[in-house]
Amino acid sequence: MHTKHVLVLNLLFEQSLKKSFDQRIAEVFETIDIKYDTIHLSNLADGHNFNDYTHLLISGSTESAMEECSWYPRLDAIIDHFMSKNKSILGICFGHQFLVRHIIGKNHVRKSSTPEIGWTNIKLSDNRIFHTVGSLKSAVFHYDEVFDLDDRFEITATSDRCTIHGFQVRGEKIWGVQFHPDFTYYDVFEFTEDIRKKDPLFEEIHCRTDVSPDEFKQNDLILKNWIQLS
């Protein structure tokens, strides 16, 4: 059996988001002594050999999976490689949406009528990546959402405002989560305040669930389970 080796795609532009994501991944992965490499968006087009990787983690992005960007074909090609080899994939937020776009088309991604910013309660199904996760409170930062998934997808997570917060492709090692287990706890508050200053509709889309550092630690288990159980 091959040693598990994770390819992490950090597709974030903003330095604060990019840094928080890298710090959070290191924080979780180092507790399970997993081998991983990170490719940032600026290096996505460089020549890379993906044969030795067993897992692919796709971050969020401030781009939209409904639109077109010059680097999307490269991301499609990377996903194709991992899917063709039956390797494990987890997409987060934009990554979750892009996987749906890749598999069944971008007409299954839309602007959400109930965006979510802040912290919220996530209702989980009995799925292996949620093994031993109790009640989950997680960060949410999304204006888009996936919808109308076909029978290839098992819905694994929901919230009061978003009916598809997670999925697994049936029979495949492919998962997506709309929520964010991938930013550091204190940075989430800072990012929320940044949006408060920029979005005049903030009070309508702000999710106000209280989350303690101990409660946030449940998010660690999702990333760990994905690696250890797939």
N, C-alpha and C positions, 0 to 999 in steps of 0.2 A: 504493500500500500504506500502511495506517495505521501511524503510529509506535507501537511497543509501549508499553503503559501498563498497569501491574499494579495490581490492587486486592488489598490484603492485609487479610485478616480476622484480627485478633488476638483470639481468643475466650478468653483466659486471664484468670482472676480474680485469682490471687495476684500481688502486686506484683513479687516477685522473678522469677517465670516470665515475666510480661508484659514486664518490662524487658529480660530476657535475649533474648527473642524479637525485640523491636524492635531491639535493638543488633545482633543477629546478621544480621537482614535488611538493615539499613543497611550492615553490614560487607561483605556479599557483593554487594548490588545496586550499591553505589557503585563497585565495581571494574569494572562493565560499563556504567556511566553510563546506567542504566535509569530511566525515569520511573515512580514508584509513589506510591500513597497508602495509608495505613493507617486502617482503621476498627476501633476497639476495641469490645468487647462492650457497653459502656455507651452507645455511640452507634449500635448496630446498627439500632435501630428508627427512627432519624431518616430523614427523606426524603432519598434519594440518587438521582442519575442515573448509571446504570451504562453508558450507551451508548458512551462514549468509551474504556472499558477493553477491552483485548484479552486479558488474563490474570487469573485468579482464584486466589489462594493462600489456603487455609483452614488455620489453625493447629490445634494440639492444644487440649485442654480437660480439666479435671478432671471434667467432666460425662460421662455415659455415653450413647452413641448407642443403647443399649437402652432408655433411660428417656424421659420426656417433660419438656421445659422450655418455658417461655413463649416463648422466643426461637427455638425450632426452626422454626416456620412461616416466620419471616422468613428464616432461613438457607435453607430449602427454596426460597423465592421467588427469592432471589439466585442459587442454583444453577440453577434453572429458566431464569432470564434468560440466563445464560452458555451453558447447554446449547442453548437454542433458537437462539442466534446462532452456534453452532459455535465458541465461544471456548475457549481453553485453560484447563484447571483442574488444580490440584495440591492434594491434601489430605494433611495430615501427621497421623499418629497418630489423634486423634479425627476430624480432617478426612477421613482415609482411610476410617475406619469410617462416618462420616456419609454419604459419597458412596455407599458400598454400601447403606446404609439407604435413601437417596434413590432409588436406581436399582432395587433389587430387594427392599427391605424390611428392617426391623430384626430379623427372624428369621434373618438371616445375620450377626448380630453376637452374640457370646456371651462369657461369662467364660472366660478362658484357664485351662487346667489347668497351664500352665507360663508364668506371667507372667515378664517380663524387666525387670530394673532394672540400669542401669549402662552398660557398653560391651560390644558383641558383634560377631562377624564376620557380615557380611551377604553372602550369595551372590547374585550378580546375573545376570540373563539378558542377552542381546544386544539391549537396548532403547535407543532414541535418547537418553533422558534419562540413561543411564549411559555415553554416548559418552566414550571416553578415561579412564573411571574404572577404575583397576586394582582390586586387592583392597580391599574397603571394610570399615572398622571404624567403627561409628556408635553413637550413644547410643540407649538403649531405656528407655522408661518406660511400660509398659502392663500393665493387668490384664485388658483385654478384647481380643478379636481378631475378625477376619472369617473366615468359613468357608463351604464348600460353594457357591462361586461357580459360576455357569453359564457356558456357552460364550461369552457376551458379554465375558467377562473373560480377559485373558492374564495369567498369574501371572509377575511380573518379578523377584521377590526373595524369598528365604527365609532362615531361620536354623536353628540346631539345635533351637530350642524353638518356632519359629513358622513354619508352612508357607506363610503368605501375608503376606510382609513388603512386598509391592508388587504393584500391578496396573496394567494399562492397559485401558481399555474399547476393544475391537477396533474399528478404523476411526474412532475418536474421539480428540480431543486431551484426554483425561481420564485422569489418573494419581492413584494413591494410594500413599503409603509409610507403613508402620507405624513405622519407625525415625525418629530425629530428627536431620536435618541442620541444625536451626533453633535450637539453643541454643549459646551461646558455649562454647568448650572448657573453660575453668576452672569455669564455672557448673555444668556437668554433674557434676563431682565434688562440688560443694556440694549439689546437688539429691539426689544419691545418698546422701550422708551424712544428709540430712534424713529420707529414707525409712528409713534404717537405724535411726534413733531412734524412728520411729513404728510400724513394721511388725514384729511379733514373728516373722514368717516370712521376714524379710529374707535370712537366710543361704541359704535355699532358692531364692529368686528372684533373688539377686544374680548378675549376669554379670560375670566377672572378666577380660575381655580387656584387655590393656595397649594403650594408644593414645597415641602421641606427637602433639605439635602438628602435625608435618609429615604424619603419617598422617591426622589429622583433616581436613586441607585438602582431601582427596579429596571430602569432603562438599560443598564449595563447588561442585564441578563439576555436581552434580545440580541445584541451583537455577539455575545459569547455563545448563546445557543445556536445561532446561525452558523457559526464556524464549527462548533464542536459536534453538532447533531446533523450536519449535512455534508 
